[in-house]
């Protein structure tokens, strides 16, 4: 199935999760997300969890956030 | 508060009420103050909601305290779950019976409705049926059809009535994959069930509007499809969703339908508030309560969580080996044999970085397996040619100019020149013959390898609905001959790397 990450098409296996799509998209970006320096949002700007299950055609955005997920 | 159910009241819900009342006495510490009462001719309805908890139980004491406190107020209060309570925390998944802590906690907190998600089926349908029989809440999904007796607790929808008399109709929906029309779990886990396309099925549920004051879809189809549903079905008042783990801090209104989702892993509790007057919703809003900050906790639930986290099953001995199994070659061979057997694959690979122990003791416990393989990676299957397999081995070798992938179902030799550049990769089938070049092999790898390794594959691949650790547990429980793992080496570099004896 195809997912878009930051506007770029990523081909990934069916049943993939958000973390799989990010690793496929960019190791560097994935590391920043792992370090809570960036968050992942859906196409409407809502944060999504890294284990969120993806359907083909979905869109993800990697964004810098003032209060990243996991920090309170 | 008193709750009644207009149709098909399970006896369990009555007991739930008693437990909730009893539990009020056991809450300790600060609790959020209940909101003010609605106007006399209005009803205020508060629906708390969770989704994709995935066995993360630690915040349930806060959830219980919040819901208990709200029930002291004047509103009609309900608690819904939009699916995927299991899979994601070995403490819960390996409990005996699996998932038992989730059942006890959801019963205690007073869950009213559960829309099963794809991971509700991960322990098998028989387990889910037993789970449902002991649940003090109802299971709803409109796009699942079960043969007689297969899942008797499941119904398409449910009509709830609060003490105010307002009628709330709720139907459930589960996601299905485009390819096989099944939810994302192993197909064997849903044998005997039929699934229909969720959005089409939802439109048939418009009929519920006639007999209700409030119409809600409780879904496990992902936020994007929830938005599509809202666009097509303005008869709905609210959609409470799950599956995509979307954190919707303030619920969106699309086509007059409020769409809410509460992230994942019990880090947030969703709260939808409705004001109903003369059988019509006149105001609605949805917010999230952050459970990561200090909040009052229900003492009895805190005790339950402490007890569950000391899961005695982790000390269970899965298998006894005739010797300590040590080194990446032996451990990787064991792990890949397990993958291959669990899923009927021709070949399986395991990356070196995913082998997190140097040795397994003679008495191998459940804890050892989750230490060896702690990442929760899924098993992913590809149909691959010998050339594609060579490409995968090349990509793995390039990571450190060394053997990385352990293997089952074949052996391989990576030949390199004096500068350790690959000159040739020899693949041999299990019988020692060269691997057929004109055939496709069913190959299993972890989701980490599938997404992180840069290799070409014509088949896009598919996740098989279980983790690599689960495959290993099943393999060890099948009492394999573990003596074969002494001195085993299936992946070889020629000439050998300086640090690796040939």
Interface residues (C-beta under 8 A of the other chain):
Chain A: X1 X11 X12 X13 X14 X15 X16 X17 X18 X19 X20 X21 X23 X24 X27 X42 X43 X44 X46 X47 X48 X49 X50 X51 X52 X53 X54 X55 X56 X57 X58 X69 X72
Chain B: X52 X54 X88 X118 X175 X177 X178 X179 X184 X222 X223 X224 X225 X227 X243 X244 X245 X246 X247 X248 X249 X252 X261 X263 X264 X265 X290 X292 X293 X378 X380 X382 X447 X448 X450 X451 X452 X460 X461 X462 X463 X464 X465
